[in-house]
Amino acid sequence: MQYNKYSMNSYRKYGRIYGSYLFCNKWLMINDAKLIRDIMVKDFHIFPNRYDMNLGVSPLQKMLFFMKGDDHWKRIRAIVSPAFTTGKLRSMMDSISGIADRFVTNLDTFARNGQTVDIREYMGAFAMDVISACAYGVNVESINNPNHPIVVNARKMLSVDSSVSNILSILVPPIARLFRLDPMDREAINYFDKLTNDIVAERKHAIKTFQFIAKKITDFIQLMIDNEKSVTNLDINSNPSTDHKTVADHMLTSDELTAQGILFFIAGYDTTSASLSHAIYYLSQYRDCQQKLYEELRSTICRNTGIVSKNYTQSWRQWTKTS
């Protein structure tokens, strides 16, 4: 909060663009939405790198979010991007729908008893469940199982404190690297590393022994396993002389897969729970908008299945434009 006040005061004093120092590092502070959009999108090829903070010696260094925009970043992005196509995301909707139904059921108890609910806590649990299901294919039901290993270790990993390790990793990365400090809980990182490797090994074994379940599992890890299988089969069948390095260039390593799985939590947990919590709060304050949204969603429900139609996107966009 203090940093926010400092930023606002500097903005009022110096304008939308001004220079600053962090120790010996020069910073250019930009508070212009159009210019920021140009830097992040249009001119991304000129500004491809994020701040080079210390990430320790864990797999976090292989995380797409923190990597430098070089050939390694391009390779991983090319492998991961197909997992986020409309078709792939739509195939995960069954898991998300089940989690959403449980979320509503949990809130019904408060509604029937007229009790106040801590919506941020429940939205946090909802985000945790969705990420666990979509990234690892694990159903944690975190609101009822707060001590589930995934929940405990994710919270350890996402907690922000004022430890020396965190401060040096962000403010003075060279010193943090010199002392081999980790900005996040090492035990939590190791847990997700082991979890990822165990899930991959279990599913590959199931495929080899023809024990894979009839209903296809759709989550990030499975999509990466499918990619590895298709790349290996394609290269071997089309060109038997293809070397192992060429095949490996089109697959994620163990550390890279672990890092991208953790990225789901870092990039998706707080952003999702905070955005949905704010949306629900404002809908509770503006009942007319709440009713309008309710009627819009009701109009998209398929009469045969009782669920929201997959073709509601266009009407939803129209509603957001006119609201």
N, C-alpha and C positions, 0 to 999 in steps of 0.2 A: 504493500500500500504506500509506503514512504517513497518507493521508486516511482510509482505512478504520479504522486504529487510533484516530485522533482521534475518528471517529464512534462507534466502539464504546465508547471511554472516556467520551464525553459522554453516551451512552445509559445507561451504568451509573451515571453521576453524577447526571444530571438526569431520567431517565425516558424514556418513550416520546414525549413531546411537549415540546419546549423551543425557546427563541428563540436566535438567533445573529446576528452581524453579519458582513457581507463589505464591508469598507471602510465606506461610508455607507449601504449597503443592509441592511434588516432581513430576516431569513430565519426562517421557521418550520419547524423540523425535525420530521418525523413518522415514527415508527417503529412504527406500528400498522397491521397488514395490513388490517383491516376498514375503518378510517378511510380508508386510501389507496384501497381499492377504491371506497368511496363517492365520494371526490373525483374519481377518474378515470372513473367510470362513472355512478353514480346522480346525482351533482351536477355532472356535466361542464358543464352549461349555466351554472353559476356560476363554474367554474374552467376556462375553455376555452383559456387561453393558456399557452404554455411560457415558459421563461426567455428574455428578449429579448437574446440574445447577438448579436454582430456577425457578419454573414454576407458582408460585403464587397459588391461591386457585381456579383457573378456571378449566374447563374440560381438559385443556392441559395435566394435570397429567396422564390422561388415554390414551394419544396418544402413539400408538405403537412405534413410532420413539424414544421416550424419556423414555419409561418404562424400569425398570430393567428386566433382563432376567430370571424372576422367573415363577411360575405357572400361575400367572395372565397374563403375557406376552404370554405364550404358549396358554392359553385359547383364548385370543383375536386373536392371529395369526391364530389359527386353524379355527376360525369363519370367519375371513376376507379373508384368502388365496383363498378359492374357487371363490371369486369374480374376481380373476385375472387369471383364466384359459384362455386358448386360445379361447374357445367357448364363454365365457362371454365377453372377450375383443372384439372379432369379432362382437358380437351383438351390440356394441356401435359404430361401424363404420359408421352407417347411420348418426348419429348426427355429428360425426367428419367430415364426407364427406361434409355435408352441410356447416359447419363452414369453411372448406378449400375452398369451392367454393366461399363463400363471401369474404374470404381473397384475393383470386385471382382477384375477381371483383374489390375490392378496389385498388389493385395495378395496375390494367389495366389503371385507370385514370392517374396515374403518368407516365406509359409507353407511353400512347398516347400523353401526353403533353410534354414528354421529361424532366420531373421534377425529382429532387433528392428526395428519400424517406428515412425517418428515419426508417430503417428496424427493429431496436430493439423495437421501439414503436409499430409497427404493429405485430411483433412476440410476444410481451408482450400481446397485445390484443388477438391474436390467442390463446395463452396458457391460458389466462383468460377465454375465451369462452369455450375451450375444457374442462377445469377443472370444470367450472360451470355446463356444460351439463352432463359430466360423473359422477360427484359427486352428484349433486342436481337435474338434469333434468331441469335446467332453462336456457333459451336462452337469454343471456344478450346483445349480439352484442356490446361489450364494446367500439369498435373504434367509433361507432356512438352514444353510450349512456355512456359517461364517468362518468355520475353522477348516474348511476344505483346503488342502495344500495349495491349490492354484490360487485361491482367494488370498490366503495368508501371504504367499510369496509375491503375488502381484502387488499387494498393498505395500509390502516391504520395498519393492522395486520402485514404486511410484511415489513413495513418501519423500518429501523434500524437507531437509533439515539444515541447520547452520553448522554442520560439522566441518572440521578443517579440510577433510577430503573433498567435500562438495565445493567449498569456497575456492580452494586452490585449483580444482579441476576446471572451474568456470572462469575465474579471474586471472589465474597465473598458470596456464596449462603446462609450460615447460618445467616448472618446479614440481607440479603434480606427477608428471611423467618421470622426472628424475627419481622421485621417491616411490614410484610404482603404485600410486594411489588409485582407488576405484571410486567413481562418483555415485555408483549404485551398489546396493547390497550384493556382495559377491555370492553369498549362499543362495539368494533368490535367483541370480543369473545361472548358477550351476544347476539349480532345480529345473529351470526351464530348458536348459541344455540337455539334461538327462531325460526329461519328459519328451522332448522332441525326438531324440534318438530312439527312445523306447517305443514310441508310437510308430515311427518309420520302420523299425525292425519288426515289430509285431505285424504290421500290415503287409510288408514284403513277404514275410514268412507265410502269412495267410494266403497270399496270392500264389506263391510257389506250391503250397500244399492243397490248393483248390478249396480252402476253407473260408474264402472271402464271402461275406454275407451277401444275400441275394439283392437286398436294397442298397444301391450305391451310396457310399458315404461321400458327402460333398463338403469339404472344408479345405482350408489353404494347404495343409500338409498333404492331403490326398491329391489335390491338383498338381502339386509339385512332384509327387510320386508318379502320377500319370504322365507328366511331362518328361520325366527321366526315362520312363518305359518307352514312350513314343519316340523320343530322340534316339535312344539306343537301338531300337528295332529299325528305325528309318535309316540310320547311318550304316548299320551292318548289312541290311538288305540291299540298299542302293549302291553302297561302295564298301565291299568287304575289306579293302585296304586302309580304310579310315583309321587314323591313329587315335589312341585313347584321349589325347589332349584335345583334339577337335571335338570329340563327344562331350568331354567334361566342360568345355566352354559353354555348352548349352544346358548345363545342369547346375543347380546350387550345391555347394559343398555343405557339409554338416554344420559348420559354424555359420554359414550364410543363411541356412534355413532357420536355425535357432534365432538369429538376429532379426529376421523378418517376422517371425512369430511374436517376438517380444515387441516389435514395432507396432503391432496391432494394439497392444495395451498403451504404449506411450503416446501414440497418435490418436487413438480412438476412445480411450476410457473417459478422461476428464472432459474432452471436447463434447462427446456425446451426452454424458450425464448432465453437464452444465447447460448445454443448448436446450435439451428437452425439459429440464427443470424450469428454465426461464420461459419457455413456450407455454408450459402448463400454468405457470404463475400468471402470465399475461392473459391467457384464456379465461382464467378464473376471475380476473378483474374486469374483463370485457365480455359480458354474457352474450351480447348480440353476435360477436364474432364466434364465440363458442358454439352457439346454436347454428350459425351459418356453416361452420365446419362440420358439425354433426350431421346436418342435412346433406351436405355434399358427400360425405363418406357413406352415408346410408344409400345414396343414389347410385353408388358404384358397387354395392354388394351384389354378387351374383345370386340369383334366386335359387339356382340348383344346388350350389355348394354352401351358400351362407357366408362366404368370405369375400373380401374386397377383390374386385376384378383386377387382373394384371394390366388392363388397358385404361386405368384411371389416370395415368400420368398427365395427359393433355388437359383434362378437366381440372386437375389439381393445379396445374400451372395457371389456368385462367382464374381460378379462385384466388391464388396468391397475388395476382396482378390487380384484381379488383378490390381486395380487402384493405 
